[in-house]
Amino acid sequence: MAKQGILIVLSGPSGAGKGTICQELLRSYPELNYSISATTRPARVGEQNGVNYWFISRPEFQKMIENDQLLEWAEVYGNFYGTPCHHIAELLNSGKDVVLEIDTQGAAQIKKKFPQGVCIYIAPPSLDELAKRIHKRGTESLENIKTRLSSASGELTYVHNYDYVVVNDEVQSATNKIIAIIIAEKCQVVRNIATINNILSNAKKNF
Ligand code: 5GP
């Protein structure tokens, strides 16, 4: 049986830089598989269906919930977002690693359903920096920016439910830390029982 892949969850407040880090992670670690979320949010300029998200209607999203097709889902700033389950189990069972980039509500659901998942909290260096980044991104209305900032300070307290925290003060160094976490997780004894047993049974045969 192939070794199980690792489910890596990148989460944290909006504007912490999860998306940028995730892109950099996929560039530097191409064997990772990105899980494309479904959302009812309208596509932003430059976003593509099936690349950034699966852009679907509210009734379609509701149907996915009813049919148990989402590993987790949440309402974030008035829109629905969720992780489609088909494909993920298949990838993990064939030894492939999968990365999710989701909000803190979704990460809590994954930790409950899938405790062996590795949850990494991406924190901004400060709330001032977070505000600067959301303004600079220029994709949100002033109203939306206010909502995102006011929920961010509360969301920072969720960090205690995660396995790791990475402060995003610089994208490359934050990405390198995440790669180091993945490599360390792959070396955990519990994830290598079959390999260890194999070494031990060969040792018994030879001596
Ligand atoms: P945005 O609208 O800026 O693309 O995303 C808003 C928030 O939704 C971000 O915090 C993002 O991480 C989160 N998000 C994206 N996809 C998912 C998902 O599948 N599930 C959950 N729970 N949150 C998601």
Boltz pocket constraint, residues with backbone or C-beta under 6 A from the ligand:
constraints:
  - pocket:
      binder: B
      contacts: [[A, 10], [A, 12], [A, 13], [A, 14], [A, 18], [A, 37], [A, 38], [A, 41], [A, 72], [A, 73], [A, 74], [A, 76], [A, 81], [A, 82], [A, 83], [A, 101], [A, 102], [A, 103], [A, 104], [A, 105], [A, 106], [A, 107]]
      max_distance: 6.0
